[in-house]
Structure formats: structure tokens, C-alpha cells
Amino acid sequence: MTNHGETTEPFENGDITAGMSFDGQLTPDTPLALRTPAELADALPYLLGYRPEDSMVLVSLLDRGTFGGRARLGIPAGTEDWQAAARQIARGLVIGTRRRGSRPERIVAYVCQEPRPGETGRDVMLRLAPLAQLLRTECGSLDVPVIEALCVSDTRFWSYVCPVESCCPPEGTPMGMPGTSAMAAAATYAGIQVRGSLRELHARMQPWETSAALEQEVALDAAGMSLVPRILDDASRAEVAEETLDLAGRIIRRFAEAAPVSGIHPADVRDDTLLGHDEAAALILGLQDRTTRDRAAAWMEGDEGAPALRLWRALARRCVGPYREHAAAPLTLAGWVAWSTGDDIEAREALAMALGADPHYLFAQLLHRACNEGLDPESIRRCLRQERAGRRPGEGAPSTEPNIPEQKSGSQLPPDTTLPAQDATESDPATPPRRKRRPRSTGPGDTAPGNTGPGKTGPGKTTPAKPGPCAQRPQAQTLRPTRSRPTPSGAGKTCHDREDG
């Protein structure tokens, strides 16, 4: 492939689960040959399922030229971090692919970034050339050569490998019209869809930055004054859990019954109008309790899965201002439901965003690792089904035991599931640990939303008298009192989610 005039071996989608989630799959009976840098550049969105932005991507090739695992990592802003990032993504892909029983023979590398103000695509290509060379060096140190390295920027691409100007001119080569290539035709036949850019995917779960954000922040302050003391009190903690799950169940039904709209953004706007500020605040604060969050994870499949995912996205958008770190809980639930329903792409991104909100959030860490390793979520679904079925009506307070076991040296998966070490597949550069901001207290005149009322459904319907079959650690207390922090509107006792195990 280094000689771009030669025909390469046929490419086919072999190890799809390592980096994509498809409704269909290209079979060995329909091989697809990618012969030129242009075809490789065009294939990238179909290999990932979205258009990467500000990213470095490695795609492994197995024997007979079939595609293997894919790994994506955000490009660090500082050039001093490029070496470590290149080593991380190379080791993550190569070691992870070998761990799954495949042997990567070669690698295709991509660096993708749009021009900064005043830059051209060629300027981006020249600026990222040292990063592309680091990727080649790191992969070579693992005895896997990079046979092609491409820069994609400003609707053009450049090859760092090909020296032939007639093939890869210095000004770059325009990308083909989307949907017109052989790869696009084969992907359409296989049921593969490219869902847009990574930025568009993230926008569905980013906190509001509109005028409504202030109203939501006020509602969160008021809910914190009312709910936090009750959550910290063992006598009322179970009651808050029931109220939270009951409210979530009613809103999920509300979402399910809403009239459908066309388009991603209009659909998200519709969901935002169906969720009140006080309701969102009560759910966001209630889900900071780990046991409540684990019980909410049982809305994960069937007719409940899609509206539950919409609710968790909507709650992530409501974690505004000083409550951004509270988004770890709804983002983790969104990632779990997406993974459980077969959307690995959104699952990885939601879980990566959860770790961006709280790098130490253990549930997100373990799910992110399991999703990247291509494990089957059925083992977790089975555990949650058992816990849900084990709750009998009329048994009062919920158990304080987590529905998904969490241990310092183990995982949140069932005991018969093992996880290998985490690799770099589909993750962004590690976010340095940050001190949690506490919910701001408000003045004594503020009030919190009322109780959610009758009509309990879903995971909040009943409570167990005995630990479920998947519970292993008793007395899991996650909400801890902290020192009060003065705010412009007052001061009070606050709490946050601590993942201790």
C-alpha cells in the first residue's frame, strides 16, 4: 500500500465490535478493496461510525488485509503531551487487539483537525506532521508498521507517506462527495450509518449554555437545600430513593407517550420541554446516591430503554454551572443504556464524558473499560433483571446494598466476568482530577420540589427484603457530609457522590 499504484489485498470488516456498532456487517463474500489514500480517507467515518474531529485514529489490519480494532484519542493541546498520547493510543490498540486473540499486522494512522483562525488545511498538515511521525514510531516500536499516515483537514487530505506529487500533491487532495464512494455504497448495503461529527454527538449531552441554565441552577440550589439533608439522614434516605425512582418512572412514561418529531435537535428540544426544572433538579440530586443510580440502571431494554436514554441525556444537559460534575451519574446511565441497547458509539462517548465530569467515577470507569473490550453487556443486564425481580411489593425501604457489586480490586460486573487491563480505545486524554464543587445553598425562603406522588413504576416500584443475588458488599453508604461552603446566597451542609469501592 505504500506504493499507491498497486492493488492491495481485499479489505473487509472483520473485528467490527472493537470499534463500531453496526446493524449489518460486510461478509467475506463481499470483499471491499481500498487501493488508494483517497479510499482510505473516505473510509474513516464508516470505520468509526462518525466523523472524528480533533482526533488521532489508528486502524489495525489483520492477516489478509481485514480491518481489526480501531482506537481514537483526542489530540492534546500541548505538543509536549504528544509523545505520551501517541504511546498510549499505540499500546492500547496493539495490546488490546492481541488480548482479543487477533494479531495486528499493519496499521493505518490518521490525524484529523480543522484549521484554526488564520490557518489553512496545509498549515494543519505541517503542524501535525511531528504527531504523525510519533504515531509511526510508537507503532513501529511494537513491531507493527504504519503503512499509511493521513491528515484530514478542511475537506482535504494529505499523505505523510507517499512522496509522489501526482498521487498526493502538496496542496492536498479534495475529499470525495459524501456517499458517492464504493465504501459508502458497501456501508449502505450493510446497514451502516455515519451519524455526523463527534461534536454533534457530544452536543446532545453537554450542559446548557442558554438563558434557561440560570433557572435550572436556581432549581438545583433549592433542591439541594431540601434533599441533601434527607439523603444524609439514614431514616429518610430510603424515602428519597423511592421518590427519585418514582419520578423517573413517570417521566420515562411521559417521554414514551410524546409525539415523535423529525431530527435530532428538535427531538432533544421536545424532551427539554417535557422536563420541568424542579423535576430535573430532584432527579439529578437523587441520582447522586449510588444505590438509587444502580436501581435506575434497570431501565435498560425493551420499550423502556429508548425513553430512559432520552431522560438521562436530558438530565446531563441540566447539570449546569457549579453542578457540572453531577453529570457523571446521568452520563453513566446514558452510556450504560446505549451500550445495553447496542449503540457502542454513543456508549463510549457518554462514558468518556462521565469520566471528564468526574475522573474517579468507578461505575463509568468499569463500564467504559468493558465496552472498549467488546464484552457482552448481557451479564450485567441479567444481574439487574435478577435484582429487579427480587423486589417484592410492600416491603418498605430499599436495601442499602448496591445492585451492582463494586469492589476496590474487582469490577461492577457479575462475579463470573473478568476484565483485562484498560487500553486507550475510544478515549480522550485523561482529565486531571479536579476537586468537586458542592451544590450551592440558597436562602431560607427557597423551596424544593414536592414529593412525586403515587404511581410507582420501573426499578422504583418495590424494594427487597434481602440482598439480591448480585449484591456482595453490605451497607454501601455513598453520600457523605462535607464542610459547608459559603455562597452568595447562603451556606449549608452539602454532599456529593463518592465512589469508594
Disulfide bonds with the S-S distance in Angstrom:
Cys383-Cys470 2.21
